[in-house]
Amino acid sequence: MSSLGRLNLSYNNLQGKLDDGYSHLPIDSFVENLRLCGLPLDLCQGSIHHPKGWSPTSVIAISFLSTIAVIALMFITAILLFRSKRSGFN
């Protein structure tokens, strides 16, 4: 963003933490974005900035459940194939 000469994001109801790439812009580029923070504006409070992505616990739980589901489907498929081949020989 350093090559950008002019940017005005005023009155857009933006919220969250500004990336460091916006720190060179004047404060008046962000007028009436009351929930926006970070340089060149005020520092962010803990309640405004939300972490991106899933928590590690959620990732582990989803991975575990997905693995169990795939194993169960493979097991069911194997049983069905075994039964169909077995009944085909009678």
Contacts in CASP RR format, 6 or more apart in sequence:
PFRMAT RR
TARGET T0000
AUTHOR 0000-0000-0000
METHOD contacts of the structure
MODEL  1
MSSLGRLNLSYNNLQGKLDDGYSHLPIDSFVENLRLCGLPLDLCQGSIHH
PKGWSPTSVIAISFLSTIAVIALMFITAILLFRSKRSGFN
1 7 0 8 1.000
1 19 0 8 1.000
1 21 0 8 1.000
1 22 0 8 1.000
1 24 0 8 1.000
2 21 0 8 1.000
2 24 0 8 1.000
7 22 0 8 1.000
7 25 0 8 1.000
7 29 0 8 1.000
8 28 0 8 1.000
8 29 0 8 1.000
9 29 0 8 1.000
9 30 0 8 1.000
9 33 0 8 1.000
10 28 0 8 1.000
10 29 0 8 1.000
10 30 0 8 1.000
10 31 0 8 1.000
10 32 0 8 1.000
10 33 0 8 1.000
11 31 0 8 1.000
11 32 0 8 1.000
11 33 0 8 1.000
12 33 0 8 1.000
13 32 0 8 1.000
13 33 0 8 1.000
13 35 0 8 1.000
14 30 0 8 1.000
14 33 0 8 1.000
14 35 0 8 1.000
14 36 0 8 1.000
15 33 0 8 1.000
15 35 0 8 1.000
15 36 0 8 1.000
15 48 0 8 1.000
16 35 0 8 1.000
16 36 0 8 1.000
16 37 0 8 1.000
16 44 0 8 1.000
16 48 0 8 1.000
16 49 0 8 1.000
16 50 0 8 1.000
17 37 0 8 1.000
17 38 0 8 1.000
17 44 0 8 1.000
17 48 0 8 1.000
17 49 0 8 1.000
18 30 0 8 1.000
18 36 0 8 1.000
18 37 0 8 1.000
18 38 0 8 1.000
18 39 0 8 1.000
18 40 0 8 1.000
18 41 0 8 1.000
20 39 0 8 1.000
22 39 0 8 1.000
22 40 0 8 1.000
23 38 0 8 1.000
23 39 0 8 1.000
23 40 0 8 1.000
24 40 0 8 1.000
25 40 0 8 1.000
26 40 0 8 1.000
27 40 0 8 1.000
27 41 0 8 1.000
30 36 0 8 1.000
30 40 0 8 1.000
30 41 0 8 1.000
35 48 0 8 1.000
37 43 0 8 1.000
37 44 0 8 1.000
37 45 0 8 1.000
37 48 0 8 1.000
37 49 0 8 1.000
38 44 0 8 1.000
54 62 0 8 1.000
END
